[in-house]
Amino acid sequence: MARRNYQQALAIDIEFGDRYSQALTYHCLGSLAQAEENYAEARVNLQTALEIYVEYKEEYWGAIVREALEKLPE
């Protein structure tokens, strides 16, 4: 259910061109995938979130995502 809601939110973010909100939604999808131990999906979503946070010079959330990425198993 959570995944479906996040994916719907992401579709809306993309439709309206809201890049900043996309970052948060990718971050949430990455955290969800990490909790499900789907590390490959977590890495893709978190990396996408990080790229957007860097684009917006959002240092706080960028640091949180970097930390999450560093903790992911290979």
CYANA upper distance limits for C-alpha pairs under 8 A (distance plus 0.5 A):
  1 MET  CA      5 ASN  CA      6.79
  2 ALA  CA      6 TYR  CA      6.65
  3 ARG  CA      7 GLN  CA      6.55
  3 ARG  CA     29 LEU  CA      7.35
  3 ARG  CA     32 LEU  CA      8.00
  4 ARG  CA      8 GLN  CA      6.64
  5 ASN  CA      9 ALA  CA      6.63
  6 TYR  CA     10 LEU  CA      6.57
  6 TYR  CA     25 THR  CA      6.78
  6 TYR  CA     28 CYS  CA      7.87
  6 TYR  CA     29 LEU  CA      7.09
  7 GLN  CA     11 ALA  CA      6.71
  7 GLN  CA     29 LEU  CA      8.47
  8 GLN  CA     12 ILE  CA      6.85
  9 ALA  CA     13 ASP  CA      6.62
  9 ALA  CA     25 THR  CA      7.53
 10 LEU  CA     14 ILE  CA      6.57
 10 LEU  CA     22 GLN  CA      6.45
 10 LEU  CA     25 THR  CA      6.51
 10 LEU  CA     26 TYR  CA      8.04
 11 ALA  CA     15 GLU  CA      6.52
 12 ILE  CA     16 PHE  CA      6.68
 13 ASP  CA     17 GLY  CA      6.49
 13 ASP  CA     18 ASP  CA      5.49
 13 ASP  CA     19 ARG  CA      7.45
 13 ASP  CA     21 SER  CA      6.67
 13 ASP  CA     22 GLN  CA      6.13
 14 ILE  CA     18 ASP  CA      6.68
 14 ILE  CA     19 ARG  CA      7.68
 14 ILE  CA     22 GLN  CA      7.46
 18 ASP  CA     22 GLN  CA      6.82
 19 ARG  CA     23 ALA  CA      6.99
 19 ARG  CA     52 ILE  CA      7.49
 20 TYR  CA     24 LEU  CA      7.48
 20 TYR  CA     52 ILE  CA      7.34
 20 TYR  CA     53 TYR  CA      7.87
 20 TYR  CA     56 TYR  CA      7.97
 21 SER  CA     25 THR  CA      6.81
 22 GLN  CA     26 TYR  CA      6.52
 22 GLN  CA     49 ALA  CA      7.86
 22 GLN  CA     52 ILE  CA      8.42
 23 ALA  CA     27 HIS  CA      6.54
 23 ALA  CA     48 THR  CA      7.66
 23 ALA  CA     49 ALA  CA      4.77
 23 ALA  CA     50 LEU  CA      7.74
 23 ALA  CA     52 ILE  CA      6.16
 23 ALA  CA     53 TYR  CA      6.98
 24 LEU  CA     28 CYS  CA      6.71
 24 LEU  CA     49 ALA  CA      7.20
 25 THR  CA     29 LEU  CA      6.67
 25 THR  CA     49 ALA  CA      8.34
 26 TYR  CA     30 GLY  CA      6.50
 26 TYR  CA     45 ASN  CA      5.59
 26 TYR  CA     46 LEU  CA      6.79
 26 TYR  CA     48 THR  CA      7.16
 26 TYR  CA     49 ALA  CA      5.77
 27 HIS  CA     31 SER  CA      6.68
 27 HIS  CA     45 ASN  CA      6.87
 27 HIS  CA     46 LEU  CA      5.83
 27 HIS  CA     49 ALA  CA      5.93
 27 HIS  CA     65 VAL  CA      7.83
 28 CYS  CA     32 LEU  CA      6.61
 29 LEU  CA     33 ALA  CA      6.64
 29 LEU  CA     42 ALA  CA      7.67
 29 LEU  CA     45 ASN  CA      6.84
 29 LEU  CA     46 LEU  CA      8.37
 30 GLY  CA     34 GLN  CA      6.59
 30 GLY  CA     41 GLU  CA      7.29
 30 GLY  CA     42 ALA  CA      4.56
 30 GLY  CA     43 ARG  CA      7.22
 30 GLY  CA     44 VAL  CA      7.92
 30 GLY  CA     45 ASN  CA      5.26
 30 GLY  CA     46 LEU  CA      5.57
 31 SER  CA     35 ALA  CA      6.70
 31 SER  CA     42 ALA  CA      6.99
 31 SER  CA     46 LEU  CA      8.18
 32 LEU  CA     36 GLU  CA      6.83
 32 LEU  CA     42 ALA  CA      7.99
 33 ALA  CA     37 GLU  CA      6.67
 33 ALA  CA     38 ASN  CA      5.53
 33 ALA  CA     39 TYR  CA      7.09
 33 ALA  CA     41 GLU  CA      6.61
 33 ALA  CA     42 ALA  CA      5.38
 34 GLN  CA     38 ASN  CA      6.11
 34 GLN  CA     39 TYR  CA      6.07
 34 GLN  CA     41 GLU  CA      8.37
 34 GLN  CA     42 ALA  CA      5.74
 34 GLN  CA     72 LEU  CA      8.21
 38 ASN  CA     42 ALA  CA      6.70
 39 TYR  CA     43 ARG  CA      6.48
 39 TYR  CA     72 LEU  CA      7.11
 39 TYR  CA     73 PRO  CA      7.54
 39 TYR  CA     74 GLU  CA      8.41
 40 ALA  CA     44 VAL  CA      6.93
 41 GLU  CA     45 ASN  CA      6.74
 42 ALA  CA     46 LEU  CA      6.43
 43 ARG  CA     47 GLN  CA      6.35
 43 ARG  CA     69 LEU  CA      6.99
 43 ARG  CA     72 LEU  CA      8.02
 44 VAL  CA     48 THR  CA      6.71
 45 ASN  CA     49 ALA  CA      6.72
 46 LEU  CA     50 LEU  CA      6.60
 46 LEU  CA     65 VAL  CA      6.82
 46 LEU  CA     68 ALA  CA      8.36
 46 LEU  CA     69 LEU  CA      7.34
 47 GLN  CA     51 GLU  CA      6.72
 47 GLN  CA     65 VAL  CA      8.38
 47 GLN  CA     69 LEU  CA      8.11
 48 THR  CA     52 ILE  CA      6.98
 49 ALA  CA     53 TYR  CA      6.67
 49 ALA  CA     65 VAL  CA      8.03
 50 LEU  CA     54 VAL  CA      6.55
 50 LEU  CA     62 GLY  CA      6.06
 50 LEU  CA     65 VAL  CA      6.69
 50 LEU  CA     66 ARG  CA      7.68
 51 GLU  CA     55 GLU  CA      6.67
 52 ILE  CA     56 TYR  CA      6.84
 53 TYR  CA     57 LYS  CA      6.50
 53 TYR  CA     58 GLU  CA      5.45
 53 TYR  CA     59 GLU  CA      7.75
 53 TYR  CA     61 TRP  CA      7.35
 53 TYR  CA     62 GLY  CA      6.03
 54 VAL  CA     58 GLU  CA      6.47
 54 VAL  CA     59 GLU  CA      7.73
 54 VAL  CA     62 GLY  CA      7.10
 58 GLU  CA     62 GLY  CA      6.46
 59 GLU  CA     63 ALA  CA      6.47
 60 TYR  CA     64 ILE  CA      7.08
 61 TRP  CA     65 VAL  CA      6.72
 62 GLY  CA     66 ARG  CA      6.60
 63 ALA  CA     67 GLU  CA      6.68
 64 ILE  CA     68 ALA  CA      6.83
 65 VAL  CA     69 LEU  CA      6.62
 66 ARG  CA     70 GLU  CA      6.67
 67 GLU  CA     71 LYS  CA      6.88
 68 ALA  CA     72 LEU  CA      7.07
